[in-house]
Each structure stands twice: as C-alpha cells, then as structure tokens.
Amino acid sequence: MEIQLWRQILSPYELAVRELTTKFNHVIREHREKGLYSPIEHVSGRVKAVPSILDKLQKKKITLDRMEEEIDDIAGIRITCQFVEDIEKVVELVRKRSDMEVIREKDYIHNTKPSGYRSYHMIVNYQVETLQGPKPLRAEIQIRTLAMDFWATIEHSLQYKYKANIPEHIRERLSNAANAILALDKEMSSVRSEIMDAQNSSISQLKLVEDILNNIENLYRISNKREVNKIQDEFYRIYQMHDITKLKQFHRQLDIISEGYRAQAVTVDLEEQ
C-alpha cells in the first residue's frame, strides 16, 4: 500500500479525533461555566500509527481491504476521570449523545484483564464530512481514572518493548502495581465528597473573581478612574484575606455600584434625546 493512500485513508480518522476531542472538551467547559463538577477531567485522542495497524492486521489475520471494517480503534479517544464513580456518568453521557451511536461496550473495570488492565471501552459509529462527502467510521472511546491511565500507559510501553513477551518478574511487579492502583482508586472514592466540595469551592471562587474583575473593568470605562483604582485596591486587600464570605459581600456591593452607573448612563441617554 502506498504512503499517499495511507494518508487518504487515515485523514478522515484524524478529522474524527479532532472533532470528538473538541466535543468532549466542550462538555468540560459547559460544566465549569455553570459552576458544576465535571465527570470528565481530561480528553486526548490519537490516530493509530501505521506500524501498529500493520501489527494488528497480522496478529488478527485481517487483509488490507478489510482493515476499516475489522479494526475498531483506528481513531481513539481517551477520557480520564478523577473517580471510578465518574466513569459510569461519562458512559451514560456518551450513550445519550445524538451525534454518535454506541455499537459495542467492554467493561474492564468490573472484568479486569489478567494483566491488571482496567478501563471502560466504547465503540461508536461517527460520521465526518469530507470533500468526497459524508464518511461514516468507527472510533474507540476509552474511559478510565487518572490512576488507571498511568498504569495503562506504562503497561503499553512495556508491551511495545517486549512484543507481548514481558518477563515474568516484570509482569509480577505490574500486577502488584495494578493492585496498588485499585486500592488508590478506592481510597480516593472514600473521600470523594470532601474533594468535590473543595474543587467546587475553588471553581465558585474563580467565577466570583472573574465577575468582580469584569465589573471593575467596565466601571473603569465609564466612571472616575481614581475611584475605580480605590475599588480595585480594596478588592486586592480582601482577596489576600482568603475569606470567601467577605469576597461575596464585596461582590454584592460592587454589583450595586455597577448597576447605579448603568442606570445613570440610561438616564443621560434619554435626556440627550
């Protein structure tokens, strides 16, 4: 198969990876813009490298002309979560989407592979638009925790190095590490509510500060610059106190001031007419 032909074949898969990563990253942004906890922590994607495709074709005895029909993971999306409980939420989120169709699922969370590998795999039908028209294809979505992802990345590198013939003493250490990862995920789940409360508080404060700074910037355009500088200095003073209650009070007071200037601006406009 010629290089140019490989590029033509893989180009739609590259487009699918870009679109899917963008869409799932948008899910993260939507949650955070609404002040909600996002079950998705990070999204990445890749198109399978040609040598990896050739190895898989050889291993599974698939002919080149059957490649797209037989290989499901030419396009791959990896979604990482903070907690095991988040994985099911992401699975449901994918199932409910109208822009992709789930055709197969593999649960390696509850059915761990002998190697210790844990992840949730979903194969979806997805369609991209190309110069030649719509191109339906399949993509694999892997959903796992950050801890699972760390282990899987190391295991994949070792598989690549040893071509599936990993020495027994390394397999044993990988198995021990997998058990440690399982224990870590369980421990993190036990303090999940406390961690989420802390993260939600951080997100809330971030949005509060952004709103305050936007108000100060708006006031700077339409009011006395010296007064606005005083307001900004007061904000910095309160912010350094790390007191969220005082920050909220300052925000409410600033809102009243901002509203007053907007009302005055409307009155001026009406009088000029």
Secondary structure, DSSP 8 states (H G I E B T S, - for coil): --HHHHHHHHHHHHHHHHHHHHHHHHHHHHHHHTT---S--EEEEEE--HHHHHHHHHHHT--GGGHHHH-S-SEEEEEEESSHHHHHHHHHHHHH-SSSEEEEEEETTTS--TT----EEEEEEEEEEETTEEEEEEEEEEEEEHHHHHHHHHHHHHHHHHTT---HHHHHHHHHHHHHHHHHHHHHHHTHHHHHHHHHHHHHHHHHHHHHHHHHHHHHHHS-HHHHHHHHHHHHHHHTTT-HHHHHHHHHHHHHHHHHHHHHHHHHHHHH-
